[in-house]
Amino acid sequence: MKNYKLKTKKYMINVGNGNILEFNNFIEKCIFNKTNIIILCDNITHEKCLPYILNLNPLLKKYPVITIQSGENSKTLQSCEYIFSKLLEMNIDKNSILINLGGGMICDIGGLVASLYRRGINFINIPTSFLSMVDSSLGGKLGVNLNNFKNQIGLFNLPKIVFIDIHFLKTLGKRQFKNGMIEIFKHGLIFDVILWRKLLDFKFKNENFILDIIKKSISIKNSIIEKDFRDENIRKILNFGHTVGHALESIALVKKKDLLHGEAIAIGILVEVSLSHLYNNLSKKETLIIFKTIKSLFKIFKIKNIKELYFWMKKDKKNFDKRINFTLISCIGNAQIDNFFNFDQIKNGIEYYNKNLN
Ligand SMILES: NC(=O)c1ccc[n+]([C@@H]2O[C@H](COP(=O)([O-])OP(=O)(O)OC[C@H]3O[C@@H](n4cnc5c(N)ncnc54)[C@H](O)[C@@H]3O)[C@@H](O)[C@H]2O)c1
């Protein structure tokens, strides 16, 4: 089984199937330095992932665990306050490290809390969902939602280290697994046509294949982030599918609909592919191939209420001068940032998307 160590300019990412040695070395170093360790989980990762970590290093058993409810509904300032209060109650000092053990929700909120508590303690990520392994545990975007608007409160800060262990995928259901696949497809669409082609023959059961595409996805994301950490330029290509996707997630939060992040992004990608075809020279042939591929893998539905979607997109973080900002592609593997559209143009894109679902 291949194990990888990826050194970025600022932190180390370990990828493998059982990173026992590196993980144990890290924990032992913390203990030697008398660093307090706190583990943050959601109720599902507490049950499915925590025992594995405690088994890897039984010394961890004496450290406190903070658990919050799983799901996007927990990515709020209220949950931050709950975690802050627990840290304060335990009088956790600056020489401490928070271990974020969970999916994107835990990595986003845990990183934010760690960065703010007493002006900042260290944190590490142990991503346990496929989505967090290929995307959200990396790159240092941390945040929570506000009034159901996505990621409105946050900051940029990097973990000390990331341990990606595909052992965790064993307890992940098929729907959650596919949820993570979409961000890898996105990496192919915006940056790497060879990765995109490789994904057309996705080998679900092949661990080496999974490790390879995790590694490829990480290296794409890192190469972009190292050029533009604060999302001011090229990093915006990673937002492909997210202007529409985040608005759909907000609607689902308000209406209490069961929609995963990746499922929202899959639809967002197809709407933004439609805009790319209408306004950015994406060929009909590639447009239809992308529709066919994404439709075969994800739960895709028509968008009936365009005004409602527009309302939520109006508060997207990438907007500028009250105009809605999209990343588009001109061909598979090549993205362009900062495309601004008005309501009528977006409506055309959504109508084209709806028509292509027939
Ligand atoms: N910061 C970033 O750069 C970035 C990038 C993409 C997405 N995100 C954010 O990430 C979140 C989505 O991430 P997610 O899909 O991982 O969501 P999540 O953290 O809510 O996890 C999804 C579900 O899977 C469960 N789970 C996690 N690991 C498991 C395991 N090993 N076995 C069984 N169940 C497990 C969780 O408990 C949860 O119920 C969104 O909030 C999104 O905005 C952030």
The ligand as a MOL file (V3000), in Angstrom:
LIG
                    3D

  0  0  0     0  0            999 V3000
M  V30 BEGIN CTAB
M  V30 COUNTS 44 48 0 0 0
M  V30 BEGIN ATOM
M  V30 1 N -12.8440 24.9150 3.9040 0
M  V30 2 C -12.9250 24.5010 2.6760 0
M  V30 3 O -12.0310 24.7480 1.8550 0
M  V30 4 C -14.1220 23.6950 2.2410 0
M  V30 5 C -14.1390 23.0980 0.9740 0
M  V30 6 C -15.2510 22.3350 0.6280 0
M  V30 7 C -16.2820 22.1720 1.5290 0
M  V30 8 N -16.2370 22.7790 2.7450 0 CHG=1
M  V30 9 C -17.3140 22.6000 3.7100 0
M  V30 10 O -17.3060 21.2390 4.1210 0
M  V30 11 C -18.6240 20.8580 4.5120 0
M  V30 12 C -18.9910 19.5920 3.8080 0
M  V30 13 O -18.0630 18.5830 4.1830 0
M  V30 14 P -18.5520 17.0870 4.4500 0
M  V30 15 O -19.3230 16.6220 3.2790 0
M  V30 16 O -17.3890 16.3110 4.9040 0 CHG=-1
M  V30 17 O -19.6370 17.3150 5.5730 0
M  V30 18 P -19.7520 16.8130 7.0890 0
M  V30 19 O -18.5920 17.1540 7.8870 0
M  V30 20 O -21.0890 17.3080 7.5340 0
M  V30 21 O -19.7690 15.2220 6.9440 0
M  V30 22 C -20.8220 14.5950 6.2680 0
M  V30 23 C -21.4270 13.4740 7.1400 0
M  V30 24 O -20.5350 12.3610 7.1510 0
M  V30 25 C -20.3100 11.9570 8.5020 0
M  V30 26 N -18.9950 11.3330 8.5520 0
M  V30 27 C -17.7930 11.9500 8.4800 0
M  V30 28 N -16.8140 11.0260 8.4690 0
M  V30 29 C -17.4050 9.8130 8.5320 0
M  V30 30 C -16.9230 8.4800 8.5340 0
M  V30 31 N -15.6190 8.1830 8.4190 0
M  V30 32 N -17.8370 7.4680 8.6170 0
M  V30 33 C -19.1510 7.7380 8.6950 0
M  V30 34 N -19.6770 8.9750 8.6780 0
M  V30 35 C -18.8020 10.0020 8.5910 0
M  V30 36 C -20.4610 13.2200 9.3110 0
M  V30 37 O -20.7560 12.9260 10.6480 0
M  V30 38 C -21.6350 13.8900 8.5830 0
M  V30 39 O -22.8400 13.3480 9.0360 0
M  V30 40 C -19.5320 22.0280 4.1500 0
M  V30 41 O -19.8010 22.7760 5.2980 0
M  V30 42 C -18.6990 22.8270 3.1790 0
M  V30 43 O -19.0610 24.1860 3.1600 0
M  V30 44 C -15.1660 23.5310 3.1080 0
M  V30 END ATOM
M  V30 BEGIN BOND
M  V30 1 1 1 2
M  V30 2 2 2 3
M  V30 3 1 2 4
M  V30 4 1 4 5
M  V30 5 2 4 44
M  V30 6 2 5 6
M  V30 7 1 6 7
M  V30 8 2 7 8
M  V30 9 1 8 9
M  V30 10 1 8 44
M  V30 11 1 9 10
M  V30 12 1 9 42
M  V30 13 1 10 11
M  V30 14 1 11 12
M  V30 15 1 11 40
M  V30 16 1 12 13
M  V30 17 1 13 14
M  V30 18 2 14 15
M  V30 19 1 14 16
M  V30 20 1 14 17
M  V30 21 1 17 18
M  V30 22 2 18 19
M  V30 23 1 18 20
M  V30 24 1 18 21
M  V30 25 1 21 22
M  V30 26 1 22 23
M  V30 27 1 23 24
M  V30 28 1 23 38
M  V30 29 1 24 25
M  V30 30 1 25 26
M  V30 31 1 25 36
M  V30 32 1 26 27
M  V30 33 1 26 35
M  V30 34 2 27 28
M  V30 35 1 28 29
M  V30 36 1 29 30
M  V30 37 2 29 35
M  V30 38 1 30 31
M  V30 39 2 30 32
M  V30 40 1 32 33
M  V30 41 2 33 34
M  V30 42 1 34 35
M  V30 43 1 36 37
M  V30 44 1 36 38
M  V30 45 1 38 39
M  V30 46 1 40 41
M  V30 47 1 40 42
M  V30 48 1 42 43
M  V30 END BOND
M  V30 END CTAB
M  END
